[in-house]
């Protein structure tokens, strides 16, 4: 049945290849979102350090923090829409 099974599955080979490619693209997109999220979290941590050391004004820090948290929320939302987690 090995040869017969292989021949019977031959018409589905392009579909299997397309599904494999889609999985690969999805994994790459997820890795990119994770990288961006890590960068934003690092920026947020640096902002906290600046706040603790008083290198910037309260209003400026609050504005930057709100912007970073909004970006993090958008990335987390985009990740949740994909049905993963």
ChimeraX attribute file (.defattr): number of C-alpha atoms within 10 A of each C-alpha:
attribute: neighborCount
match mode: 1-to-1
recipient: residues
	/A:1	7
	/A:2	7
	/A:3	8
	/A:4	9
	/A:5	9
	/A:6	11
	/A:7	11
	/A:8	11
	/A:9	11
	/A:10	12
	/A:11	10
	/A:12	10
	/A:13	11
	/A:14	10
	/A:15	11
	/A:16	13
	/A:17	11
	/A:18	11
	/A:19	12
	/A:20	12
	/A:21	12
	/A:22	12
	/A:23	12
	/A:24	12
	/A:25	12
	/A:26	13
	/A:27	12
	/A:28	12
	/A:29	13
	/A:30	16
	/A:31	12
	/A:32	12
	/A:33	17
	/A:34	15
	/A:35	12
	/A:36	15
	/A:37	19
	/A:38	13
	/A:39	13
	/A:40	17
	/A:41	16
	/A:42	12
	/A:43	15
	/A:44	20
	/A:45	13
	/A:46	12
	/A:47	19
	/A:48	14
	/A:49	12
	/A:50	14
	/A:51	16
	/A:52	10
	/A:53	9
	/A:54	11
	/A:55	11
	/A:56	13
	/A:57	10
	/A:58	11
	/A:59	9
	/A:60	11
	/A:61	18
	/A:62	14
	/A:63	11
	/A:64	15
	/A:65	17
	/A:66	13
	/A:67	13
	/A:68	18
	/A:69	15
	/A:70	12
	/A:71	16
	/A:72	20
	/A:73	13
	/A:74	13
	/A:75	17
	/A:76	14
	/A:77	11
	/A:78	13
	/A:79	16
	/A:80	11
	/A:81	10
	/A:82	10
	/A:83	7
	/A:84	7
	/A:85	6
